[in-house]
Amino acid sequence: MEWVDQRTLKTSKRLNELDKLLLRFVRILEKYFEYVVTSGYVTILFGRARATEDTDFLVKDVDEEKFKEF
């Protein structure tokens, strides 16, 4: 893995179904919120096995109207 810029990590990891789902979801999420992927998925991304495949996000606080738009 290598950093391309401050926001982009390049990897040769072959995408699995969880990766594809996450990427589809964040393409929508990033249109509305500032966010970071945390916890379990980061562990999976770096190649560790986990009993669960949960994905957690931290999202910057937004007002109710922005949330409804999402």
N, CA, C, O and CB atoms as a CASP TS submission, in Angstrom:
PFRMAT TS
TARGET T0000
AUTHOR 0000-0000-0000
METHOD Language model
MODEL 1
PARENT N/A
ATOM      1  N   MET     1       0.832  -1.172   0.000  1.00  0.00           N
ATOM      2  CA  MET     1       0.000   0.000   0.000  1.00  0.00           C
ATOM      3  C   MET     1       0.878   1.237   0.000  1.00  0.00           C
ATOM      4  O   MET     1       1.978   1.246   0.552  1.00  0.00           O
ATOM      5  CB  MET     1      -0.948  -0.003   1.200  1.00  0.00           C
ATOM      6  N   GLU     2       0.364   2.279  -0.633  1.00  0.00           N
ATOM      7  CA  GLU     2       1.081   3.551  -0.615  1.00  0.00           C
ATOM      8  C   GLU     2       0.087   4.695  -0.672  1.00  0.00           C
ATOM      9  O   GLU     2      -0.983   4.579  -1.270  1.00  0.00           O
ATOM     10  CB  GLU     2       2.080   3.641  -1.787  1.00  0.00           C
ATOM     11  N   TRP     3       0.455   5.800  -0.042  1.00  0.00           N
ATOM     12  CA  TRP     3      -0.382   6.988  -0.065  1.00  0.00           C
ATOM     13  C   TRP     3      -0.151   7.727  -1.380  1.00  0.00           C
ATOM     14  O   TRP     3       0.990   8.000  -1.753  1.00  0.00           O
ATOM     15  CB  TRP     3      -0.082   7.907   1.152  1.00  0.00           C
ATOM     16  N   VAL     4      -1.234   8.048  -2.076  1.00  0.00           N
ATOM     17  CA  VAL     4      -1.172   8.819  -3.308  1.00  0.00           C
ATOM     18  C   VAL     4      -1.206  10.305  -2.960  1.00  0.00           C
ATOM     19  O   VAL     4      -0.460  11.097  -3.535  1.00  0.00           O
ATOM     20  CB  VAL     4      -2.341   8.441  -4.266  1.00  0.00           C
ATOM     21  N   ASP     5      -2.058  10.675  -2.033  1.00  0.00           N
ATOM     22  CA  ASP     5      -2.140  12.023  -1.492  1.00  0.00           C
ATOM     23  C   ASP     5      -2.691  11.901  -0.072  1.00  0.00           C
ATOM     24  O   ASP     5      -2.785  10.794   0.457  1.00  0.00           O
ATOM     25  CB  ASP     5      -3.043  12.960  -2.390  1.00  0.00           C
ATOM     26  N   GLN     6      -3.052  13.012   0.546  1.00  0.00           N
ATOM     27  CA  GLN     6      -3.488  12.972   1.941  1.00  0.00           C
ATOM     28  C   GLN     6      -4.792  12.211   2.153  1.00  0.00           C
ATOM     29  O   GLN     6      -5.092  11.807   3.277  1.00  0.00           O
ATOM     30  CB  GLN     6      -3.645  14.366   2.456  1.00  0.00           C
ATOM     31  N   ARG     7      -5.563  12.013   1.103  1.00  0.00           N
ATOM     32  CA  ARG     7      -6.859  11.343   1.242  1.00  0.00           C
ATOM     33  C   ARG     7      -6.933   9.998   0.536  1.00  0.00           C
ATOM     34  O   ARG     7      -7.934   9.293   0.668  1.00  0.00           O
ATOM     35  CB  ARG     7      -7.941  12.230   0.716  1.00  0.00           C
ATOM     36  N   THR     8      -5.899   9.626  -0.210  1.00  0.00           N
ATOM     37  CA  THR     8      -6.004   8.447  -1.064  1.00  0.00           C
ATOM     38  C   THR     8      -4.911   7.433  -0.767  1.00  0.00           C
ATOM     39  O   THR     8      -3.722   7.753  -0.803  1.00  0.00           O
ATOM     40  CB  THR     8      -5.947   8.851  -2.522  1.00  0.00           C
ATOM     41  N   LEU     9      -5.326   6.212  -0.475  1.00  0.00           N
ATOM     42  CA  LEU     9      -4.417   5.106  -0.234  1.00  0.00           C
ATOM     43  C   LEU     9      -4.553   4.132  -1.389  1.00  0.00           C
ATOM     44  O   LEU     9      -5.653   3.658  -1.673  1.00  0.00           O
ATOM     45  CB  LEU     9      -4.708   4.412   1.129  1.00  0.00           C
ATOM     46  N   LYS    10      -3.458   3.830  -2.053  1.00  0.00           N
ATOM     47  CA  LYS    10      -3.467   2.897  -3.175  1.00  0.00           C
ATOM     48  C   LYS    10      -3.042   1.518  -2.670  1.00  0.00           C
ATOM     49  O   LYS    10      -2.072   1.383  -1.924  1.00  0.00           O
ATOM     50  CB  LYS    10      -2.526   3.387  -4.324  1.00  0.00           C
ATOM     51  N   THR    11      -3.788   0.504  -3.094  1.00  0.00           N
ATOM     52  CA  THR    11      -3.494  -0.858  -2.658  1.00  0.00           C
ATOM     53  C   THR    11      -3.663  -1.818  -3.826  1.00  0.00           C
ATOM     54  O   THR    11      -4.406  -1.542  -4.769  1.00  0.00           O
ATOM     55  CB  THR    11      -4.406  -1.270  -1.481  1.00  0.00           C
ATOM     56  N   SER    12      -2.982  -2.926  -3.757  1.00  0.00           N
ATOM     57  CA  SER    12      -3.136  -3.945  -4.794  1.00  0.00           C
ATOM     58  C   SER    12      -4.129  -5.023  -4.344  1.00  0.00           C
ATOM     59  O   SER    12      -4.293  -6.047  -5.009  1.00  0.00           O
ATOM     60  CB  SER    12      -1.768  -4.581  -5.133  1.00  0.00           C
ATOM     61  N   LYS    13      -4.788  -4.777  -3.208  1.00  0.00           N
ATOM     62  CA  LYS    13      -5.753  -5.736  -2.669  1.00  0.00           C
ATOM     63  C   LYS    13      -6.874  -5.975  -3.678  1.00  0.00           C
ATOM     64  O   LYS    13      -7.421  -5.028  -4.243  1.00  0.00           O
ATOM     65  CB  LYS    13      -6.334  -5.231  -1.326  1.00  0.00           C
ATOM     66  N   ARG    14      -7.205  -7.219  -3.896  1.00  0.00           N
ATOM     67  CA  ARG    14      -8.315  -7.566  -4.774  1.00  0.00           C
ATOM     68  C   ARG    14      -9.621  -7.270  -4.036  1.00  0.00           C
ATOM     69  O   ARG    14      -9.816  -7.713  -2.904  1.00  0.00           O
ATOM     70  CB  ARG    14      -8.241  -9.069  -5.216  1.00  0.00           C
ATOM     71  N   LEU    15     -10.510  -6.522  -4.682  1.00  0.00           N
ATOM     72  CA  LEU    15     -11.751  -6.133  -4.032  1.00  0.00           C
ATOM     73  C   LEU    15     -12.680  -7.327  -3.859  1.00  0.00           C
ATOM     74  O   LEU    15     -12.913  -8.095  -4.792  1.00  0.00           O
ATOM     75  CB  LEU    15     -12.446  -5.040  -4.832  1.00  0.00           C
ATOM     76  N   ASN    16     -13.204  -7.465  -2.643  1.00  0.00           N
ATOM     77  CA  ASN    16     -14.213  -8.491  -2.389  1.00  0.00           C
ATOM     78  C   ASN    16     -15.587  -7.817  -2.337  1.00  0.00           C
ATOM     79  O   ASN    16     -15.691  -6.610  -2.558  1.00  0.00           O
ATOM     80  CB  ASN    16     -13.913  -9.265  -1.056  1.00  0.00           C
ATOM     81  N   GLU    17     -16.625  -8.575  -2.052  1.00  0.00           N
ATOM     82  CA  GLU    17     -17.979  -8.012  -2.053  1.00  0.00           C
ATOM     83  C   GLU    17     -18.156  -6.939  -0.982  1.00  0.00           C
ATOM     84  O   GLU    17     -18.854  -5.951  -1.213  1.00  0.00           O
ATOM     85  CB  GLU    17     -19.005  -9.117  -1.845  1.00  0.00           C
ATOM     86  N   LEU    18     -17.538  -7.115   0.180  1.00  0.00           N
ATOM     87  CA  LEU    18     -17.619  -6.100   1.231  1.00  0.00           C
ATOM     88  C   LEU    18     -16.972  -4.798   0.756  1.00  0.00           C
ATOM     89  O   LEU    18     -17.529  -3.720   0.965  1.00  0.00           O
ATOM     90  CB  LEU    18     -16.937  -6.601   2.529  1.00  0.00           C
ATOM     91  N   ASP    19     -15.804  -4.889   0.119  1.00  0.00           N
ATOM     92  CA  ASP    19     -15.126  -3.703  -0.408  1.00  0.00           C
ATOM     93  C   ASP    19     -16.009  -2.980  -1.422  1.00  0.00           C
ATOM     94  O   ASP    19     -16.130  -1.755  -1.389  1.00  0.00           O
ATOM     95  CB  ASP    19     -13.785  -4.091  -1.055  1.00  0.00           C
ATOM     96  N   LYS    20     -16.617  -3.738  -2.313  1.00  0.00           N
ATOM     97  CA  LYS    20     -17.460  -3.144  -3.356  1.00  0.00           C
ATOM     98  C   LYS    20     -18.683  -2.455  -2.756  1.00  0.00           C
ATOM     99  O   LYS    20     -19.076  -1.375  -3.197  1.00  0.00           O
ATOM    100  CB  LYS    20     -17.904  -4.218  -4.359  1.00  0.00           C
ATOM    101  N   LEU    21     -19.280  -3.086  -1.750  1.00  0.00           N
ATOM    102  CA  LEU    21     -20.422  -2.488  -1.065  1.00  0.00           C
ATOM    103  C   LEU    21     -20.012  -1.182  -0.389  1.00  0.00           C
ATOM    104  O   LEU    21     -20.702  -0.170  -0.507  1.00  0.00           O
ATOM    105  CB  LEU    21     -21.006  -3.468  -0.031  1.00  0.00           C
ATOM    106  N   LEU    22     -18.901  -1.213   0.310  1.00  0.00           N
ATOM    107  CA  LEU    22     -18.414  -0.014   0.991  1.00  0.00           C
ATOM    108  C   LEU    22     -18.162   1.114  -0.011  1.00  0.00           C
ATOM    109  O   LEU    22     -18.559   2.254   0.230  1.00  0.00           O
ATOM    110  CB  LEU    22     -17.127  -0.327   1.776  1.00  0.00           C
ATOM    111  N   LEU    23     -17.515   0.811  -1.115  1.00  0.00           N
ATOM    112  CA  LEU    23     -17.228   1.840  -2.117  1.00  0.00           C
ATOM    113  C   LEU    23     -18.494   2.424  -2.722  1.00  0.00           C
ATOM    114  O   LEU    23     -18.567   3.630  -2.957  1.00  0.00           O
ATOM    115  CB  LEU    23     -16.357   1.268  -3.217  1.00  0.00           C
ATOM    116  N   ARG    24     -19.488   1.589  -2.976  1.00  0.00           N
ATOM    117  CA  ARG    24     -20.764   2.110  -3.490  1.00  0.00           C
ATOM    118  C   ARG    24     -21.422   3.036  -2.470  1.00  0.00           C
ATOM    119  O   ARG    24     -21.956   4.087  -2.825  1.00  0.00           O
ATOM    120  CB  ARG    24     -21.720   0.950  -3.844  1.00  0.00           C
ATOM    121  N   PHE    25     -21.377   2.635  -1.210  1.00  0.00           N
ATOM    122  CA  PHE    25     -21.998   3.439  -0.161  1.00  0.00           C
ATOM    123  C   PHE    25     -21.278   4.771   0.027  1.00  0.00           C
ATOM    124  O   PHE    25     -21.934   5.808   0.128  1.00  0.00           O
ATOM    125  CB  PHE    25     -22.014   2.668   1.152  1.00  0.00           C
ATOM    126  N   VAL    26     -19.950   4.767   0.075  1.00  0.00           N
ATOM    127  CA  VAL    26     -19.246   6.032   0.323  1.00  0.00           C
ATOM    128  C   VAL    26     -19.342   6.989  -0.862  1.00  0.00           C
ATOM    129  O   VAL    26     -19.212   8.199  -0.677  1.00  0.00           O
ATOM    130  CB  VAL    26     -17.784   5.760   0.640  1.00  0.00           C
ATOM    131  N   ARG    27     -19.562   6.487  -2.055  1.00  0.00           N
ATOM    132  CA  ARG    27     -19.788   7.379  -3.205  1.00  0.00           C
ATOM    133  C   ARG    27     -21.054   8.202  -3.002  1.00  0.00           C
ATOM    134  O   ARG    27     -21.125   9.349  -3.441  1.00  0.00           O
ATOM    135  CB  ARG    27     -19.888   6.566  -4.519  1.00  0.00           C
ATOM    136  N   ILE    28     -22.043   7.630  -2.346  1.00  0.00           N
ATOM    137  CA  ILE    28     -23.254   8.371  -2.007  1.00  0.00           C
ATOM    138  C   ILE    28     -22.987   9.266  -0.796  1.00  0.00           C
ATOM    139  O   ILE    28     -23.309  10.454  -0.811  1.00  0.00           O
ATOM    140  CB  ILE    28     -24.432   7.401  -1.721  1.00  0.00           C
ATOM    141  N   LEU    29     -22.405   8.695   0.238  1.00  0.00           N
ATOM    142  CA  LEU    29     -22.157   9.410   1.486  1.00  0.00           C
ATOM    143  C   LEU    29     -21.346  10.679   1.275  1.00  0.00           C
ATOM    144  O   LEU    29     -21.653  11.712   1.871  1.00  0.00           O
ATOM    145  CB  LEU    29     -21.444   8.509   2.464  1.00  0.00           C
ATOM    146  N   GLU    30     -20.315  10.622   0.437  1.00  0.00           N
ATOM    147  CA  GLU    30     -19.426  11.765   0.261  1.00  0.00           C
ATOM    148  C   GLU    30     -20.095  12.946  -0.436  1.00  0.00           C
ATOM    149  O   GLU    30     -19.569  14.059  -0.399  1.00  0.00           O
ATOM    150  CB  GLU    30     -18.216  11.347  -0.520  1.00  0.00           C
ATOM    151  N   LYS    31     -21.227  12.727  -1.061  1.00  0.00           N
ATOM    152  CA  LYS    31     -21.967  13.826  -1.679  1.00  0.00           C
ATOM    153  C   LYS    31     -22.649  14.701  -0.629  1.00  0.00           C
ATOM    154  O   LYS    31     -23.003  15.847  -0.907  1.00  0.00           O
ATOM    155  CB  LYS    31     -23.006  13.279  -2.656  1.00  0.00           C
ATOM    156  N   TYR    32     -22.830  14.167   0.568  1.00  0.00           N
ATOM    157  CA  TYR    32     -23.594  14.851   1.605  1.00  0.00           C
ATOM    158  C   TYR    32     -22.797  15.175   2.869  1.00  0.00           C
ATOM    159  O   TYR    32     -23.102  16.152   3.553  1.00  0.00           O
ATOM    160  CB  TYR    32     -24.765  14.020   1.974  1.00  0.00           C
ATOM    161  N   PHE    33     -21.792  14.379   3.185  1.00  0.00           N
ATOM    162  CA  PHE    33     -21.121  14.505   4.482  1.00  0.00           C
ATOM    163  C   PHE    33     -19.606  14.416   4.363  1.00  0.00           C
ATOM    164  O   PHE    33     -19.064  13.853   3.411  1.00  0.00           O
ATOM    165  CB  PHE    33     -21.617  13.432   5.429  1.00  0.00           C
ATOM    166  N   GLU    34     -18.947  14.987   5.352  1.00  0.00           N
ATOM    167  CA  GLU    34     -17.537  14.675   5.573  1.00  0.00           C
ATOM    168  C   GLU    34     -17.546  13.454   6.490  1.00  0.00           C
ATOM    169  O   GLU    34     -18.317  13.408   7.449  1.00  0.00           O
ATOM    170  CB  GLU    34     -16.720  15.913   6.207  1.00  0.00           C
ATOM    171  N   TYR    35     -16.710  12.482   6.209  1.00  0.00           N
ATOM    172  CA  TYR    35     -16.770  11.236   6.963  1.00  0.00           C
ATOM    173  C   TYR    35     -15.385  10.588   7.013  1.00  0.00           C
ATOM    174  O   TYR    35     -14.461  10.975   6.296  1.00  0.00           O
ATOM    175  CB  TYR    35     -17.802  10.269   6.335  1.00  0.00           C
ATOM    176  N   VAL    36     -15.282   9.598   7.878  1.00  0.00           N
ATOM    177  CA  VAL    36     -14.105   8.739   7.926  1.00  0.00           C
ATOM    178  C   VAL    36     -14.583   7.324   8.229  1.00  0.00           C
ATOM    179  O   VAL    36     -15.478   7.127   9.050  1.00  0.00           O
ATOM    180  CB  VAL    36     -13.066   9.237   9.001  1.00  0.00           C
ATOM    181  N   VAL    37     -13.986   6.347   7.565  1.00  0.00           N
ATOM    182  CA  VAL    37     -14.282   4.931   7.832  1.00  0.00           C
ATOM    183  C   VAL    37     -13.391   4.520   8.998  1.00  0.00           C
ATOM    184  O   VAL    37     -12.197   4.821   9.011  1.00  0.00           O
ATOM    185  CB  VAL    37     -14.033   4.009   6.547  1.00  0.00           C
ATOM    186  N   THR    38     -13.970   3.837   9.968  1.00  0.00           N
ATOM    187  CA  THR    38     -13.229   3.490  11.184  1.00  0.00           C
ATOM    188  C   THR    38     -13.376   2.009  11.511  1.00  0.00           C
ATOM    189  O   THR    38     -14.043   1.252  10.806  1.00  0.00           O
ATOM    190  CB  THR    38     -13.712   4.338  12.367  1.00  0.00           C
ATOM    191  N   SER    39     -12.744   1.636  12.580  1.00  0.00           N
ATOM    192  CA  SER    39     -12.966   0.365  13.257  1.00  0.00           C
ATOM    193  C   SER    39     -12.737  -0.878  12.408  1.00  0.00           C
ATOM    194  O   SER    39     -11.686  -1.028  11.785  1.00  0.00           O
ATOM    195  CB  SER    39     -14.336   0.335  13.771  1.00  0.00           C
ATOM    196  N   GLY    40     -13.724  -1.765  12.385  1.00  0.00           N
ATOM    197  CA  GLY    40     -13.574  -3.092  11.799  1.00  0.00           C
ATOM    198  C   GLY    40     -13.122  -3.114  10.362  1.00  0.00           C
ATOM    199  O   GLY    40     -12.262  -3.916  10.000  1.00  0.00           O
ATOM    200  N   TYR    41     -13.683  -2.245   9.524  1.00  0.00           N
ATOM    201  CA  TYR    41     -13.311  -2.297   8.111  1.00  0.00           C
ATOM    202  C   TYR    41     -11.852  -1.937   7.892  1.00  0.00           C
ATOM    203  O   TYR    41     -11.206  -2.510   7.014  1.00  0.00           O
ATOM    204  CB  TYR    41     -14.193  -1.367   7.304  1.00  0.00           C
ATOM    205  N   VAL    42     -11.326  -1.017   8.656  1.00  0.00           N
ATOM    206  CA  VAL    42      -9.916  -0.648   8.503  1.00  0.00           C
ATOM    207  C   VAL    42      -9.038  -1.870   8.761  1.00  0.00           C
ATOM    208  O   VAL    42      -8.052  -2.091   8.058  1.00  0.00           O
ATOM    209  CB  VAL    42      -9.537   0.512   9.470  1.00  0.00           C
ATOM    210  N   THR    43      -9.393  -2.647   9.753  1.00  0.00           N
ATOM    211  CA  THR    43      -8.669  -3.882  10.047  1.00  0.00           C
ATOM    212  C   THR    43      -8.734  -4.842   8.867  1.00  0.00           C
ATOM    213  O   THR    43      -7.726  -5.433   8.481  1.00  0.00           O
ATOM    214  CB  THR    43      -9.236  -4.551  11.305  1.00  0.00           C
ATOM    215  N   ILE    44      -9.930  -4.994   8.293  1.00  0.00           N
ATOM    216  CA  ILE    44     -10.111  -5.871   7.139  1.00  0.00           C
ATOM    217  C   ILE    44      -9.303  -5.372   5.947  1.00  0.00           C
ATOM    218  O   ILE    44      -8.661  -6.160   5.253  1.00  0.00           O
ATOM    219  CB  ILE    44     -11.595  -5.972   6.768  1.00  0.00           C
ATOM    220  N   LEU    45      -9.335  -4.059   5.710  1.00  0.00           N
ATOM    221  CA  LEU    45      -8.602  -3.461   4.597  1.00  0.00           C
ATOM    222  C   LEU    45      -7.107  -3.794   4.663  1.00  0.00           C
ATOM    223  O   LEU    45      -6.471  -4.043   3.639  1.00  0.00           O
ATOM    224  CB  LEU    45      -8.800  -1.944   4.593  1.00  0.00           C
ATOM    225  N   PHE    46      -6.568  -3.795   5.859  1.00  0.00           N
ATOM    226  CA  PHE    46      -5.146  -4.092   6.023  1.00  0.00           C
ATOM    227  C   PHE    46      -4.854  -5.585   6.124  1.00  0.00           C
ATOM    228  O   PHE    46      -3.744  -5.984   6.478  1.00  0.00           O
ATOM    229  CB  PHE    46      -4.621  -3.398   7.248  1.00  0.00           C
ATOM    230  N   GLY    47      -5.864  -6.418   5.808  1.00  0.00           N
ATOM    231  CA  GLY    47      -5.613  -7.837   5.655  1.00  0.00           C
ATOM    232  C   GLY    47      -5.853  -8.717   6.849  1.00  0.00           C
ATOM    233  O   GLY    47      -5.556  -9.910   6.796  1.00  0.00           O
ATOM    234  N   ARG    48      -6.378  -8.177   7.923  1.00  0.00           N
ATOM    235  CA  ARG    48      -6.643  -8.993   9.101  1.00  0.00           C
ATOM    236  C   ARG    48      -8.022  -9.627   9.004  1.00  0.00           C
ATOM    237  O   ARG    48      -8.953  -9.015   8.481  1.00  0.00           O
ATOM    238  CB  ARG    48      -6.531  -8.151  10.381  1.00  0.00           C
ATOM    239  N   ALA    49      -8.155 -10.823   9.492  1.00  0.00           N
ATOM    240  CA  ALA    49      -9.452 -11.502   9.545  1.00  0.00           C
ATOM    241  C   ALA    49     -10.218 -11.020  10.767  1.00  0.00           C
ATOM    242  O   ALA    49      -9.631 -10.716  11.806  1.00  0.00           O
ATOM    243  CB  ALA    49      -9.276 -13.049   9.581  1.00  0.00           C
ATOM    244  N   ARG    50     -11.532 -10.955  10.629  1.00  0.00           N
ATOM    245  CA  ARG    50     -12.390 -10.560  11.752  1.00  0.00           C
ATOM    246  C   ARG    50     -13.593 -11.485  11.795  1.00  0.00           C
ATOM    247  O   ARG    50     -14.021 -12.023  10.774  1.00  0.00           O
ATOM    248  CB  ARG    50     -12.843  -9.070  11.627  1.00  0.00           C
ATOM    249  N   ALA    51     -14.127 -11.660  12.985  1.00  0.00           N
ATOM    250  CA  ALA    51     -15.312 -12.500  13.146  1.00  0.00           C
ATOM    251  C   ALA    51     -16.537 -11.850  12.502  1.00  0.00           C
ATOM    252  O   ALA    51     -17.436 -12.544  12.026  1.00  0.00           O
ATOM    253  CB  ALA    51     -15.577 -12.768  14.634  1.00  0.00           C
ATOM    254  N   THR    52     -16.568 -10.526  12.489  1.00  0.00           N
ATOM    255  CA  THR    52     -17.673  -9.799  11.856  1.00  0.00           C
ATOM    256  C   THR    52     -17.098  -8.909  10.764  1.00  0.00           C
ATOM    257  O   THR    52     -15.905  -8.605  10.754  1.00  0.00           O
ATOM    258  CB  THR    52     -18.476  -8.952  12.904  1.00  0.00           C
ATOM    259  N   GLU    53     -17.957  -8.502   9.852  1.00  0.00           N
ATOM    260  CA  GLU    53     -17.515  -7.629   8.772  1.00  0.00           C
ATOM    261  C   GLU    53     -18.246  -6.301   8.839  1.00  0.00           C
ATOM    262  O   GLU    53     -18.614  -5.732   7.811  1.00  0.00           O
ATOM    263  CB  GLU    53     -17.739  -8.295   7.408  1.00  0.00           C
ATOM    264  N   ASP    54     -18.457  -5.803  10.064  1.00  0.00           N
ATOM    265  CA  ASP    54     -19.145  -4.533  10.234  1.00  0.00           C
ATOM    266  C   ASP    54     -18.274  -3.383   9.739  1.00  0.00           C
ATOM    267  O   ASP    54     -17.046  -3.471   9.723  1.00  0.00           O
ATOM    268  CB  ASP    54     -19.527  -4.320  11.705  1.00  0.00           C
ATOM    269  N   THR    55     -18.930  -2.324   9.344  1.00  0.00           N
ATOM    270  CA  THR    55     -18.244  -1.135   8.881  1.00  0.00           C
ATOM    271  C   THR    55     -18.789   0.050   9.660  1.00  0.00           C
ATOM    272  O   THR    55     -20.000   0.269   9.710  1.00  0.00           O
ATOM    273  CB  THR    55     -18.417  -0.936   7.345  1.00  0.00           C
ATOM    274  N   ASP    56     -17.894   0.805  10.264  1.00  0.00           N
ATOM    275  CA  ASP    56     -18.294   1.953  11.066  1.00  0.00           C
ATOM    276  C   ASP    56     -17.800   3.233  10.417  1.00  0.00           C
ATOM    277  O   ASP    56     -16.735   3.264   9.799  1.00  0.00           O
ATOM    278  CB  ASP    56     -17.755   1.834  12.501  1.00  0.00           C
ATOM    279  N   PHE    57     -18.591   4.292  10.565  1.00  0.00           N
ATOM    280  CA  PHE    57     -18.255   5.595  10.017  1.00  0.00           C
ATOM    281  C   PHE    57     -18.409   6.644  11.096  1.00  0.00           C
ATOM    282  O   PHE    57     -19.286   6.543  11.953  1.00  0.00           O
ATOM    283  CB  PHE    57     -19.135   5.931   8.800  1.00  0.00           C
ATOM    284  N   LEU    58     -17.566   7.636  11.051  1.00  0.00           N
ATOM    285  CA  LEU    58     -17.785   8.861  11.814  1.00  0.00           C
ATOM    286  C   LEU    58     -18.152   9.913  10.787  1.00  0.00           C
ATOM    287  O   LEU    58     -17.461  10.086   9.783  1.00  0.00           O
ATOM    288  CB  LEU    58     -16.510   9.281  12.675  1.00  0.00           C
ATOM    289  N   VAL    59     -19.249  10.618  11.048  1.00  0.00           N
ATOM    290  CA  VAL    59     -19.749  11.619  10.118  1.00  0.00           C
ATOM    291  C   VAL    59     -19.777  12.957  10.832  1.00  0.00           C
ATOM    292  O   VAL    59     -20.252  13.059  11.963  1.00  0.00           O
ATOM    293  CB  VAL    59     -21.159  11.240   9.578  1.00  0.00           C
ATOM    294  N   LYS    60     -19.263  13.991  10.160  1.00  0.00           N
ATOM    295  CA  LYS    60     -19.270  15.327  10.731  1.00  0.00           C
ATOM    296  C   LYS    60     -20.712  15.767  10.957  1.00  0.00           C
ATOM    297  O   LYS    60     -21.589  15.502  10.135  1.00  0.00           O
ATOM    298  CB  LYS    60     -18.525  16.327   9.812  1.00  0.00           C
ATOM    299  N   ASP    61     -20.942  16.432  12.062  1.00  0.00           N
ATOM    300  CA  ASP    61     -22.266  16.900  12.435  1.00  0.00           C
ATOM    301  C   ASP    61     -22.873  17.764  11.325  1.00  0.00           C
ATOM    302  O   ASP    61     -22.217  18.656  10.787  1.00  0.00           O
ATOM    303  CB  ASP    61     -22.198  17.688  13.749  1.00  0.00           C
ATOM    304  N   VAL    62     -24.138  17.484  10.992  1.00  0.00           N
ATOM    305  CA  VAL    62     -24.858  18.250   9.975  1.00  0.00           C
ATOM    306  C   VAL    62     -26.237  18.610  10.514  1.00  0.00           C
ATOM    307  O   VAL    62     -26.733  18.008  11.465  1.00  0.00           O
ATOM    308  CB  VAL    62     -24.975  17.447   8.642  1.00  0.00           C
ATOM    309  N   ASP    63     -26.835  19.603   9.883  1.00  0.00           N
ATOM    310  CA  ASP    63     -28.174  19.986  10.323  1.00  0.00           C
ATOM    311  C   ASP    63     -29.226  19.013   9.779  1.00  0.00           C
ATOM    312  O   ASP    63     -28.940  18.171   8.928  1.00  0.00           O
ATOM    313  CB  ASP    63     -28.493  21.424   9.872  1.00  0.00           C
ATOM    314  N   GLU    64     -30.428  19.152  10.286  1.00  0.00           N
ATOM    315  CA  GLU    64     -31.501  18.226   9.936  1.00  0.00           C
ATOM    316  C   GLU    64     -31.834  18.277   8.445  1.00  0.00           C
ATOM    317  O   GLU    64     -32.116  17.242   7.840  1.00  0.00           O
ATOM    318  CB  GLU    64     -32.745  18.535  10.754  1.00  0.00           C
ATOM    319  N   GLU    65     -31.805  19.455   7.856  1.00  0.00           N
ATOM    320  CA  GLU    65     -32.131  19.577   6.429  1.00  0.00           C
ATOM    321  C   GLU    65     -31.134  18.818   5.555  1.00  0.00           C
ATOM    322  O   GLU    65     -31.525  18.145   4.602  1.00  0.00           O
ATOM    323  CB  GLU    65     -32.162  21.051   6.018  1.00  0.00           C
ATOM    324  N   LYS    66     -29.854  18.929   5.881  1.00  0.00           N
ATOM    325  CA  LYS    66     -28.829  18.219   5.115  1.00  0.00           C
ATOM    326  C   LYS    66     -29.031  16.700   5.265  1.00  0.00           C
ATOM    327  O   LYS    66     -28.874  15.949   4.303  1.00  0.00           O
ATOM    328  CB  LYS    66     -27.397  18.637   5.591  1.00  0.00           C
ATOM    329  N   PHE    67     -29.376  16.268   6.463  1.00  0.00           N
ATOM    330  CA  PHE    67     -29.613  14.841   6.692  1.00  0.00           C
ATOM    331  C   PHE    67     -30.819  14.358   5.882  1.00  0.00           C
ATOM    332  O   PHE    67     -30.776  13.283   5.284  1.00  0.00           O
ATOM    333  CB  PHE    67     -29.834  14.564   8.198  1.00  0.00           C
ATOM    334  N   LYS    68     -31.888  15.148   5.863  1.00  0.00           N
ATOM    335  CA  LYS    68     -33.070  14.779   5.085  1.00  0.00           C
ATOM    336  C   LYS    68     -32.748  14.691   3.600  1.00  0.00           C
ATOM    337  O   LYS    68     -33.261  13.821   2.898  1.00  0.00           O
ATOM    338  CB  LYS    68     -34.195  15.786   5.317  1.00  0.00           C
ATOM    339  N   GLU    69     -31.896  15.597   3.126  1.00  0.00           N
ATOM    340  CA  GLU    69     -31.473  15.577   1.724  1.00  0.00           C
ATOM    341  C   GLU    69     -30.759  14.272   1.393  1.00  0.00           C
ATOM    342  O   GLU    69     -30.937  13.713   0.310  1.00  0.00           O
ATOM    343  CB  GLU    69     -30.556  16.772   1.421  1.00  0.00           C
ATOM    344  N   PHE    70     -29.959  13.798   2.323  1.00  0.00           N
ATOM    345  CA  PHE    70     -29.242  12.531   2.168  1.00  0.00           C
ATOM    346  C   PHE    70     -30.225  11.394   1.993  1.00  0.00           C
ATOM    347  O   PHE    70     -29.816  10.242   1.846  1.00  0.00           O
ATOM    348  CB  PHE    70     -28.330  12.264   3.375  1.00  0.00           C
TER
END
